[in-house]
Amino acid sequence: MRKDITKILATAGTLALLFTNITGCAAAAADASADANTAESVVASETEPEPTETTLCEVEQYGYCVEEYPQFYVGSDSLVDGVWSDDMAAKPEHPQGSSPSLYWEPVEGAECYVIYMVDSQHTGNYPPSNLIHWIVENYEGTEIIAGEDPGFFLALGPEPGTTRSYTVYVIALKAPVERAKGSTGTMPTNFNNFLLALDTDADGNTGNILAFGYLKGKYTAD
């Protein structure tokens, strides 16, 4: 009888030990699986970053540039020491004003350029309401003579005694666009989108922007 009891206890002990080992293995396996999943998540986050879109950056407080693209030089004989020429303003002798001279370095692969000139401090609101003074669409050269005005130019006309900041943007394109968005004399708050739209050509192909340049100056009315 004593031997039977001893045998039963021994058997029970063996089963308990076996059960403990099985439970421990299962827990270890679960921990290993969790660690593996964590490791996969870390690897995935390192190797598969979230996609980003081409965005526009602000130049100082107002106005915009195409920040993701190379920048090229833009110059003008109508801008001296950071001040735009009187010829561009609405004066009795030339109430319509005169468009500025512009020249820039050619961009490799560019078939044409789109030009905007905006009053980039027209309001103190955010987003800024940029008054458009000039739009030139699909221009094939790299120089514009003062007064040539290949697009309609709106004369600079701040109130007497006030100073405004006017910015010219030249965007190099692989191919012409259907049209440059916006109209001269309007004050859009979505000027960002006008520039972004240039990245799609007239045939609907994207990736159309190659580079950009900008030129900024002030004008004070008498």
Backbone torsions as a table, in degrees:
resi	resn	phi	psi	omega
1	MET	NA	-46.5	179.6
2	ARG	-59.3	-40.2	179.2
3	LYS	-63.5	-38.0	-179.6
4	ASP	-65.4	-42.2	-179.9
5	ILE	-64.2	-43.9	179.4
6	THR	-60.0	-41.1	179.7
7	LYS	-64.2	-39.4	-179.5
8	ILE	-64.5	-43.6	-179.3
9	LEU	-63.9	-41.9	179.6
10	ALA	-62.6	-42.0	179.3
11	THR	-64.1	-42.5	-179.9
12	ALA	-62.4	-40.6	179.4
13	GLY	-63.5	-42.0	178.7
14	THR	-61.8	-43.2	-179.9
15	LEU	-64.9	-40.0	179.2
16	ALA	-63.5	-42.9	178.9
17	LEU	-63.4	-41.4	179.1
18	LEU	-63.1	-42.3	179.8
19	PHE	-64.0	-40.5	178.2
20	THR	-61.8	-43.4	179.7
21	ASN	-63.1	-42.3	-180.0
22	ILE	-63.2	-44.3	179.7
23	THR	-62.3	-42.0	179.1
24	GLY	-63.6	-39.8	178.4
25	CYS	-64.4	-41.3	-179.5
26	ALA	-64.4	-42.3	179.0
27	ALA	-64.4	-42.1	179.1
28	ALA	-63.0	-40.1	179.0
29	ALA	-64.1	-41.0	179.1
30	ALA	-63.8	-42.3	178.4
31	ASP	-62.9	-41.8	179.7
32	ALA	-63.0	-39.5	179.8
33	SER	-65.4	-41.8	179.1
34	ALA	-63.5	-42.6	178.4
35	ASP	-61.7	-40.3	-179.4
36	ALA	-64.0	-42.7	179.4
37	ASN	-63.4	-40.8	178.0
38	THR	-61.6	-44.4	179.7
39	ALA	-61.6	-40.8	179.3
40	GLU	-63.0	-40.6	-179.7
41	SER	-63.5	-42.0	179.5
42	VAL	-63.0	-46.1	179.6
43	VAL	-62.1	-43.4	-179.0
44	ALA	-62.2	-41.8	-178.5
45	SER	-67.9	-27.9	-179.9
46	GLU	-81.2	-33.2	-174.6
47	THR	-97.9	-13.9	-177.4
48	GLU	-128.5	71.6	-179.8
49	PRO	-67.0	154.1	178.6
50	GLU	-65.1	139.0	-178.6
51	PRO	-64.4	147.0	177.2
52	THR	-117.6	153.8	179.7
53	GLU	-104.6	155.2	174.0
54	THR	-66.6	127.3	-177.6
55	THR	-123.4	172.3	178.5
56	LEU	-111.7	144.8	178.4
57	CYS	-107.6	158.8	177.8
58	GLU	-86.7	138.6	173.4
59	VAL	-97.7	110.4	-173.2
60	GLU	55.4	-129.9	-173.4
61	GLN	-88.9	-34.6	-177.7
62	TYR	-130.5	166.4	-179.6
63	GLY	83.6	166.4	-173.8
64	TYR	-141.5	157.5	172.4
65	CYS	-134.9	161.5	179.3
66	VAL	-90.3	91.2	-166.0
67	GLU	-68.2	-23.6	-175.3
68	GLU	-81.9	-5.7	-173.4
69	TYR	-111.5	159.1	176.2
70	PRO	-61.8	153.7	179.9
71	GLN	-112.4	139.2	177.6
72	PHE	-120.6	161.8	-175.7
73	TYR	-75.9	136.9	172.9
74	VAL	-127.5	132.0	179.1
75	GLY	-127.7	168.6	179.9
76	SER	-157.5	135.4	173.2
77	ASP	-76.6	-11.1	-180.0
78	SER	-89.2	2.0	179.8
79	LEU	-122.2	113.6	-178.2
80	VAL	-124.1	121.8	-179.6
81	ASP	53.8	38.0	176.4
82	GLY	79.4	9.9	-178.7
83	VAL	-121.0	129.8	178.5
84	TRP	-73.6	152.1	-177.0
85	SER	-66.8	147.6	173.6
86	ASP	-60.4	-25.6	-179.1
87	ASP	-61.0	-24.1	-177.3
88	MET	-83.6	-13.3	-175.3
89	ALA	-90.2	162.5	177.4
90	ALA	-80.2	103.0	-179.6
91	LYS	-118.5	158.7	178.2
92	PRO	-54.5	-37.3	-178.5
93	GLU	-76.8	-18.7	175.6
94	HIS	-151.9	76.3	-174.9
95	PRO	-60.5	-23.3	-179.6
96	GLN	-87.8	-8.6	-176.7
97	GLY	69.5	177.8	-178.4
98	SER	-135.3	134.0	179.8
99	SER	-64.6	150.0	-175.4
100	PRO	-77.2	161.3	168.5
101	SER	-78.6	147.8	177.0
102	LEU	-144.2	146.4	171.4
103	TYR	-151.2	150.0	-177.6
104	TRP	-154.2	160.7	179.1
105	GLU	-73.9	138.3	179.0
106	PRO	-64.8	143.8	179.2
107	VAL	-103.2	127.1	-178.6
108	GLU	-60.2	130.2	178.3
109	GLY	87.7	-4.5	-178.9
110	ALA	-84.1	126.4	177.0
111	GLU	-88.7	-27.9	-178.8
112	CYS	-160.9	177.0	-178.1
113	TYR	-136.3	150.0	172.6
114	VAL	-117.1	135.7	-176.2
115	ILE	-121.1	134.4	171.4
116	TYR	-124.3	142.0	167.2
117	MET	-126.1	126.1	-175.7
118	VAL	-131.3	150.1	168.6
119	ASP	-81.9	100.3	-170.2
120	SER	-88.2	7.9	172.2
121	GLN	-131.0	38.3	-174.6
122	HIS	-68.2	-31.7	177.1
123	THR	-137.0	166.1	176.2
124	GLY	-95.0	9.6	-177.4
125	ASN	-82.9	162.7	172.9
126	TYR	-129.9	127.2	2.2
127	PRO	-70.3	152.8	-176.3
128	PRO	-68.1	147.7	176.5
129	SER	-99.1	92.6	-174.8
130	ASN	-78.5	118.7	176.2
131	LEU	-76.5	120.8	-178.1
132	ILE	-83.2	122.8	179.6
133	HIS	-101.6	-19.6	-172.8
134	TRP	-162.2	135.8	171.9
135	ILE	-134.4	127.9	174.9
136	VAL	-122.8	122.1	-175.2
137	GLU	-100.1	137.3	168.7
138	ASN	47.7	48.0	-179.4
139	TYR	-79.7	129.7	-171.9
140	GLU	-94.4	-10.8	-179.8
141	GLY	-93.9	-171.8	177.1
142	THR	-128.4	17.1	177.4
143	GLU	-151.6	138.4	175.7
144	ILE	-126.5	125.8	-179.9
145	ILE	-78.0	143.5	178.7
146	ALA	-54.9	130.9	-179.9
147	GLY	84.1	-6.3	-179.6
148	GLU	-65.8	-39.2	172.9
149	ASP	46.0	68.9	176.3
150	PRO	-68.7	-9.7	173.0
151	GLY	-128.6	174.2	179.7
152	PHE	-75.5	126.9	-177.6
153	PHE	-107.2	131.5	176.1
154	LEU	-99.3	120.1	-176.0
155	ALA	-57.6	146.9	174.5
156	LEU	-66.7	134.1	-174.9
157	GLY	-152.0	54.9	175.3
158	PRO	-67.1	159.6	178.6
159	GLU	-64.7	149.3	-179.2
160	PRO	-52.1	133.2	178.5
161	GLY	83.5	-0.2	180.0
162	THR	-108.4	156.8	179.9
163	THR	-118.7	135.3	176.4
164	ARG	-122.0	157.2	176.7
165	SER	-109.2	125.6	-177.6
166	TYR	-117.9	130.3	-176.2
167	THR	-120.9	135.0	175.0
168	VAL	-105.0	131.9	175.1
169	TYR	-116.3	130.8	175.4
170	VAL	-118.7	120.2	-176.4
171	ILE	-112.7	121.0	179.4
172	ALA	-84.2	129.5	-175.4
173	LEU	-121.9	146.5	175.3
174	LYS	-67.0	-37.7	-176.0
175	ALA	-146.6	158.7	179.9
176	PRO	-61.2	153.1	173.7
177	VAL	-99.6	160.6	178.9
178	GLU	-60.7	-43.2	174.7
179	ARG	-165.9	153.4	173.2
180	ALA	-85.4	125.0	-175.2
181	LYS	-66.8	153.3	179.5
182	GLY	97.4	169.7	179.2
183	SER	-139.3	143.6	177.1
184	THR	-60.3	134.6	179.6
185	GLY	93.4	-5.2	178.3
186	THR	-96.4	163.4	-178.1
187	MET	-124.0	74.4	-177.7
188	PRO	-74.4	146.9	173.3
189	THR	-96.1	-5.4	-178.5
190	ASN	-112.2	41.2	-179.9
191	PHE	-59.4	-31.1	173.0
192	ASN	-48.9	-48.4	-176.2
193	ASN	-66.9	-30.1	178.4
194	PHE	-63.4	-42.2	178.9
195	LEU	-69.7	-42.8	179.4
196	LEU	-62.0	-33.7	-178.7
197	ALA	-63.6	-22.7	179.8
198	LEU	-68.3	-12.5	-179.9
199	ASP	-76.3	-4.0	175.4
200	THR	-116.9	122.3	-176.5
201	ASP	-81.0	-178.8	-175.4
202	ALA	-63.8	-22.1	179.4
203	ASP	-94.4	4.5	177.7
204	GLY	88.3	6.5	178.7
205	ASN	-80.5	135.6	179.2
206	THR	-94.0	175.4	-176.9
207	GLY	76.0	33.9	-172.1
208	ASN	-87.0	-23.3	-178.8
209	ILE	-80.8	130.3	178.6
210	LEU	-102.5	-43.4	-175.5
211	ALA	-165.2	173.9	179.4
212	PHE	-146.0	160.6	172.0
213	GLY	-143.2	154.6	176.0
214	TYR	-145.2	156.6	-176.2
215	LEU	-140.1	128.9	-173.7
216	LYS	-126.8	136.3	177.6
217	GLY	-151.8	170.7	-178.9
218	LYS	-115.8	162.2	173.4
219	TYR	-145.8	133.2	179.5
220	THR	-114.4	126.2	179.4
221	ALA	-79.5	145.3	178.9
222	ASP	-67.1	NA	NA
